[in-house]
Amino acid sequence: MVSRLDSPLCGESFRSLRRGLARSDGFALFIAVCNRPIDRDALIEALAESMPDAPPVIVRVDAKTIDLLHETSLQAETNPLGPLMLVDLEKAVPSVVNDHAVLRVLNLQRPKWPVQIARPVVFWVADYLFTLLCRESPDFVDWRSDTFFFSELTDIELRPLQSEPWQGGLDGRLTEPERRARIRELRSRLTSALRSNHPFVLSTHADWLNELGKHLELLGEFDEAERLYLQALAIYETLGRRHAMANAYGNIGGLYQVRRDLGRAETMLCKALEIEKALGHWQGVANVYRSLGGLNWTRGDLDQAEAMVLKALELNEGRSNREGMAKSFESLGLIYQTRGDLDRAVEMIRKGLEIEKALGRQQDAANSYGNLGLIYLERGDLDQAEAMLRKALLIDEMLGWRLGMARAYGGLALIAGQRGDMEASRALLFRSQELFNVIGIPRASEGIGRLLDSLTAEPSGLKQAKLR
């Protein structure tokens, strides 16, 4: 049976290969056709990450190899558990050579493989070598359970199979389809992984739960994200992984903050800060300071909010952490906007935006565009406000970031209202309210509802309204 890819993402073939390896009892042969060693290695690394209880064992072939069975048996002794990944066969069977003794020997040794190799084997080969295998080792190839073709992969195409590229934060580079592919991969891993109390397996399981929670949080599935964060936290606490505990506390605190459950948010963030300080993890300390600044901004304590964010900025600038600097500038911009210092607010947010664009942080850039849009709206510059909000909405929709979309629709509704287009304003408010309801932020939904009520009672009521 041959599986060919319908898309360049390779996700389904990857998952099928992993399922085949997990279900194999004893010897089984799989052939993975992949032309570029860099792609092959990335895929094997992703397999290793997804199988922590029995990671793959790499069997390397060199130009002098004749007896593949002997070489495989010898190298397999280093690890008795994981499936075997036979690589570099091209060195023993170069395309420019006509005589392929290693393939003849392989075919003759067909009956011995299940006896001597009691676990699955994956032959990773280039296109030309797959053709030679089928022609010169037909009896051996008959053992195969499946064949998978992996086309040439780009960095973007590998993202759904990889662990999150940015530790400690949501990956703002993935489009919504890429993110949902990663979610399917993580759920598949969590479902198929063997249950074990081994610390490494438990730790990996918790990391998957934590990452899955981050992806679902960005897509607005807050209840499920919270459940996953709490599950991951329980495992981290059992294992004593203090830095991971701090990260989980911060994730949970961030969720509570979005929901305006500020007391519980502060409790979680203070727990995170205590651990990060004890560990001397400056970046974690800076992240929590900035989060506490946002919490105090929400409470209306602007002096304390500014003090916290300036602490974060000092730590990030001292270590040239541009991502952290950008987030700090963004937070300062919101504080200055609330104080009414709109020029300074725009200056700070634009400083952050330039860094975010340079780093490719699309979600953060969308957030900055949205905040700039609301500041221009407050200034009465409706054209500039609309331009910024539409930039934000375009990115939000690409990423599937429902919270950003809800905010952008709300801002565009206020612009339409101030222009006197009440029908468009009402339609945009309904879209905003629907999204806030879906992601579970009732206070924001109620605020939109009040705007709708005021629009019904007094059509000109939106002309002085604000969205925060």
C-alpha positions in Angstrom: 0.0 0.0 0.0 1.4 3.4 -1.0 0.4 6.7 0.6 0.9 9.8 -1.4 0.6 13.3 -0.1 -2.4 15.5 -1.1 -0.8 18.6 0.3 2.8 19.8 1.0 2.3 19.8 4.8 3.1 16.0 5.1 1.0 16.0 8.3 -1.2 13.0 7.4 1.7 10.8 6.2 3.7 11.8 9.4 0.7 10.8 11.6 0.2 7.6 9.7 3.8 6.6 10.0 3.7 7.3 13.7 0.5 5.3 14.2 2.0 2.4 12.2 5.1 2.4 14.4 3.1 2.6 17.6 0.9 -0.3 16.5 3.6 -2.6 15.4 4.3 -5.7 17.5 7.7 -7.1 16.5 9.3 -6.7 13.1 7.5 -4.4 10.6 9.0 -2.6 7.5 8.2 0.9 6.5 9.7 2.9 3.7 9.9 6.7 3.9 10.9 8.4 0.6 12.5 11.7 1.3 15.1 13.4 -0.9 16.6 15.9 1.4 18.5 14.8 4.5 17.6 18.0 6.3 13.9 17.2 5.9 14.4 13.6 6.9 16.2 14.6 10.1 13.5 17.1 10.9 10.8 14.4 10.5 12.7 11.9 12.6 13.2 14.6 15.3 9.4 15.2 15.3 8.9 11.4 15.6 11.3 11.4 18.6 9.4 14.2 20.3 6.1 12.4 19.7 7.3 9.0 21.1 9.2 9.9 24.3 8.6 6.5 25.9 10.4 4.7 23.0 12.2 7.3 20.8 13.5 6.2 17.4 17.0 4.7 17.2 19.0 5.9 14.2 21.0 3.3 12.2 23.6 5.0 10.0 25.0 3.3 6.9 28.4 4.1 5.4 29.9 3.6 2.0 31.6 0.3 3.1 28.4 -1.3 4.3 27.4 -4.6 2.6 25.4 -6.4 5.2 22.6 -4.2 6.3 21.1 -6.8 8.7 24.4 -7.1 10.6 24.9 -3.3 10.7 21.3 -2.8 11.9 21.6 -5.5 14.6 24.9 -4.0 15.8 23.7 -0.4 16.1 20.3 -1.4 17.6 22.0 -2.8 20.6 22.6 0.8 21.9 18.8 1.1 22.6 16.5 -1.9 22.9 13.2 -0.1 22.8 12.6 2.4 20.0 11.8 1.8 16.3 14.9 1.7 14.0 15.5 4.6 11.5 17.9 3.3 8.8 19.5 6.4 7.1 22.3 7.2 4.7 21.8 4.1 2.5 22.6 6.4 -0.4 26.2 6.2 0.7 26.3 2.5 0.1 24.2 2.7 -3.1 25.2 5.8 -5.0 23.1 6.6 -8.1 26.2 6.6 -10.3 27.2 3.0 -9.6 25.6 0.1 -11.5 26.6 -2.8 -9.2 24.6 -2.8 -5.9 25.9 -5.7 -3.9 24.3 -4.4 -0.7 20.8 -4.7 -2.3 21.5 -8.2 -3.5 22.5 -9.3 0.0 19.5 -7.5 1.5 17.2 -9.5 -0.7 18.9 -12.8 0.1 18.6 -12.1 3.9 14.8 -11.5 3.7 13.9 -14.4 6.0 16.4 -13.4 8.7 15.1 -9.9 9.4 12.0 -10.8 11.4 14.0 -13.2 13.4 16.9 -10.9 14.3 15.0 -7.5 14.4 12.0 -7.8 16.7 10.8 -4.2 16.2 9.8 -1.9 13.4 12.3 -0.5 10.9 11.9 2.5 8.7 14.2 2.7 5.6 14.6 6.4 4.8 15.6 6.6 1.1 15.7 9.0 -1.8 13.5 8.6 -4.8 16.1 6.9 -7.0 16.9 4.5 -4.2 13.3 3.5 -3.6 13.2 2.5 -7.3 16.4 0.4 -6.9 15.1 -1.2 -3.8 11.9 -2.3 -5.5 13.9 -3.6 -8.5 16.9 -5.3 -6.8 15.4 -6.3 -3.4 11.8 -7.2 -4.4 11.5 -10.1 -1.9 12.7 -7.9 1.0 10.4 -5.0 0.0 7.5 -7.4 0.1 7.8 -7.2 3.9 6.8 -3.5 3.9 3.6 -2.6 5.8 3.5 0.9 4.2 5.4 3.4 2.1 5.3 7.1 2.6 6.4 9.9 0.3 7.6 13.1 1.9 7.9 15.9 -0.6 10.5 18.7 -0.1 9.5 20.7 3.0 9.9 24.3 3.8 10.2 25.8 7.3 6.6 26.9 7.1 5.4 23.4 6.1 7.2 21.8 9.0 5.7 24.1 11.7 2.6 22.0 12.4 4.8 19.0 13.1 7.4 20.8 15.3 7.2 21.8 18.9 6.3 25.5 19.5 9.1 27.6 18.0 8.9 30.3 20.8 9.0 28.8 24.3 6.9 30.6 26.8 4.5 32.4 24.5 2.0 31.9 21.8 3.5 31.4 18.3 2.2 34.3 16.3 3.6 33.0 13.0 1.1 30.2 12.4 -1.9 30.8 10.2 -5.1 29.3 11.5 -4.9 26.2 9.2 -1.3 25.6 10.3 -2.3 26.0 14.0 -5.3 23.6 13.7 -2.9 21.1 12.0 -0.6 21.4 15.0 -3.6 21.0 17.4 -4.6 17.8 15.6 -1.1 16.5 15.9 -0.9 17.3 19.6 -4.3 15.7 20.3 -3.2 12.6 18.3 0.0 12.4 20.4 -1.9 12.7 23.7 -4.4 10.0 22.6 -1.9 7.5 21.3 1.0 8.0 23.8 1.6 5.1 26.1 0.7 5.7 29.7 3.8 5.7 31.9 4.9 7.1 35.3 8.4 7.7 34.0 9.4 11.3 34.7 10.5 12.0 31.1 7.2 10.7 29.6 5.1 12.6 32.2 7.1 15.8 31.5 6.7 15.5 27.7 2.9 14.8 28.2 2.6 17.9 30.3 4.5 20.0 27.7 2.0 18.8 25.0 -0.9 19.8 27.2 0.6 23.2 27.9 1.3 23.8 24.2 -2.2 22.7 23.2 -3.6 25.1 25.7 -1.7 28.0 24.2 -3.0 27.2 20.7 -6.6 26.9 21.9 -6.2 30.1 23.9 -5.3 32.0 20.8 -8.3 30.6 19.0 -10.5 31.8 21.8 -11.3 28.4 23.4 -10.5 29.6 26.9 -12.4 27.0 28.9 -10.5 24.1 27.2 -7.2 26.0 27.5 -7.7 26.5 31.2 -8.4 22.8 31.7 -5.3 21.8 29.8 -3.1 24.4 31.7 -4.3 23.0 35.0 -3.6 19.4 33.9 -0.1 20.4 32.9 0.4 22.3 36.1 -0.5 19.3 38.2 2.1 17.2 36.4 4.8 19.9 36.7 4.1 20.2 40.5 4.4 16.4 40.9 7.7 16.4 39.0 9.0 19.5 40.7 9.6 21.3 37.4 9.6 24.8 38.9 10.2 26.8 35.7 7.4 25.0 33.9 5.2 25.6 37.0 5.9 29.3 36.7 5.1 29.2 33.0 1.8 27.4 33.7 0.9 29.9 36.6 1.5 32.7 34.1 -0.7 31.1 31.4 -3.5 30.6 33.9 -3.1 34.1 35.3 -3.3 35.5 31.8 -6.6 33.7 31.1 -8.1 35.0 34.3 -7.0 38.5 33.4 -8.7 38.4 30.0 -11.9 37.3 31.8 -11.4 40.2 34.3 -11.1 37.7 37.2 -8.4 40.0 38.6 -8.0 38.5 42.1 -7.3 35.0 40.8 -5.1 36.4 38.1 -3.0 38.2 40.6 -2.7 35.1 42.7 -1.4 33.1 39.8 1.0 35.8 38.6 2.5 36.3 42.0 3.1 32.5 42.3 4.9 32.7 38.9 7.0 35.7 40.0 8.1 34.1 43.2 9.4 31.0 41.3 11.1 33.0 38.6 12.9 35.2 41.1 14.0 32.2 43.1 15.4 30.6 39.9 17.1 33.8 38.8 15.2 33.6 35.4 15.3 37.2 34.4 13.1 36.8 31.3 10.4 35.1 33.3 10.6 37.9 35.9 10.2 40.5 33.1 7.2 38.7 31.6 5.4 38.6 34.9 6.2 42.2 35.7 4.6 43.2 32.4 1.6 41.0 33.1 1.2 42.6 36.5 1.4 45.9 34.8 -1.5 45.0 32.6 -3.5 43.8 35.6 -3.0 47.1 37.4 -3.9 49.0 34.2 -7.1 47.1 34.1 -7.8 48.0 37.8 -7.1 51.6 37.0 -3.9 51.9 39.1 -1.9 53.5 36.4 1.1 54.5 38.6 1.6 50.9 39.7 1.0 49.6 36.2 3.7 51.9 34.8 6.1 50.9 37.6 5.7 47.2 36.8 6.1 47.7 33.0 9.2 49.9 33.4 10.8 47.2 35.5 10.1 44.7 32.7 11.4 47.1 30.1 14.6 47.7 32.1 15.3 43.9 32.2 14.6 43.4 28.5 16.6 46.4 27.4 19.5 45.3 29.6 19.7 42.0 27.8 18.6 43.2 24.3 15.5 41.1 24.3 13.7 42.8 21.5 10.5 40.8 21.8 10.2 41.7 25.5 10.9 45.4 24.7 8.2 45.5 22.1 5.6 44.1 24.5 6.7 46.6 27.2 6.4 49.5 24.7 2.9 48.3 23.9 1.9 48.2 27.5 3.3 51.6 28.2 1.3 52.9 25.2 -2.0 51.7 26.7 -1.1 53.3 30.1 -0.3 56.7 28.4 -3.5 56.5 26.4 -5.6 56.0 29.5 -3.9 59.0 31.0 -4.9 61.0 28.0 -1.3 61.4 26.7 -2.2 60.2 23.2 0.9 61.4 21.4 3.1 59.5 23.8 0.9 56.5 23.5 1.2 56.4 19.7 5.0 56.8 20.1 5.3 53.9 22.4 3.0 51.6 20.4 4.7 52.4 17.1 8.1 51.6 18.7 6.8 48.2 19.7 5.2 47.7 16.3 8.4 48.2 14.4 10.1 45.5 16.4 7.2 43.2 16.0 7.2 43.6 12.3 10.9 43.0 12.1 10.6 39.8 14.2 7.6 38.5 12.2 5.4 38.6 15.3 2.1 38.9 13.5 -0.3 38.5 16.4 1.6 41.1 18.4 1.6 43.4 15.3 -2.2 42.9 14.9 -2.6 43.9 18.6 -0.6 47.0 18.0 -2.5 48.0 14.9 -5.8 47.5 16.8 -4.6 49.7 19.7 -3.4 52.4 17.3 -6.8 52.3 15.6 -8.6 53.0 18.9 -6.2 55.8 19.7 -6.8 57.5 16.4 -10.5 56.9 16.9 -10.2 58.8 20.2 -8.5 61.6 18.4 -11.3 61.8 15.9 -9.0 60.7 12.9 -11.5 58.2 11.6 -9.7 57.4 8.3 -6.5 56.5 10.1 -8.4 54.6 12.8 -10.2 52.5 10.1 -6.9 51.8 8.3 -5.2 50.6 11.5 -8.2 48.4 12.5 -8.6 46.8 9.1 -4.9 45.9 9.2 -5.4 44.3 12.6 -8.5 42.5 11.4 -6.8 41.1 8.3 -4.0 39.5 10.5 -6.5 38.4 13.1 -8.6 36.6 10.6 -5.5 34.9 9.0 -4.4 33.7 12.5 -7.9 32.8 13.7 -7.4 35.1 16.7 -11.1 35.6 17.7 -10.4 38.0 20.6 -8.5 40.3 18.2 -11.3 40.0 15.6 -14.0 40.8 18.2 -12.1 44.0 19.3 -11.5 45.0 15.7 -15.2 44.6 14.8 -16.1 46.7 17.8 -13.7 49.5 16.9 -15.0 49.5 13.3 -18.6 49.7 14.6 -17.7 52.8 16.5 -16.2 54.4 13.4 -19.3 53.5 11.3 -21.5 55.0 14.1 -19.5 58.2 14.2 -19.9 58.5 10.5 -23.6 58.1 10.8 -23.8 54.6 9.2 -26.0 53.1 11.9 -26.9 50.0 9.9 -23.2 49.0 9.4 -22.4 49.9 13.0 -25.2 47.6 14.3 -24.0 44.7 12.0 -20.4 45.1 13.2 -21.5 45.2 16.8 -23.4 42.0 16.4 -20.4 40.3 14.9 -18.2 41.5 17.8 -20.7 40.4 20.4 -21.1 37.0 18.8 -17.3 36.4 19.0 -17.1 37.6 22.6 -19.9 35.1 23.4 -18.1 32.3 21.6 -14.8 32.8 23.4 -16.5 33.2 26.8 -15.9 36.9 27.8 -19.3 37.9 29.1 -18.3 41.3 30.4 -17.1 42.4 26.9 -20.3 40.9 25.4 -22.4 42.8 27.9 -20.5 46.0 27.0 -21.3 45.5 23.3 -24.9 44.8 24.3 -25.1 48.2 26.0 -23.7 49.9 22.9 -26.4 48.1 20.8 -29.1 49.3 23.3 -27.9 52.8 23.1 -27.9 52.6 19.3 -31.5 51.5 19.4 -32.5 54.2 21.8 -30.5 57.0 20.3 -29.0 56.4 16.9 -26.4 59.1 17.5 -25.3 57.5 20.7 -22.2 55.9 19.3 -20.6 59.2 18.4 -19.1 59.7 21.9 -18.6 56.0 22.7 -15.3 54.3 23.5 -14.3 50.7 23.3 -12.1 49.4 26.1 
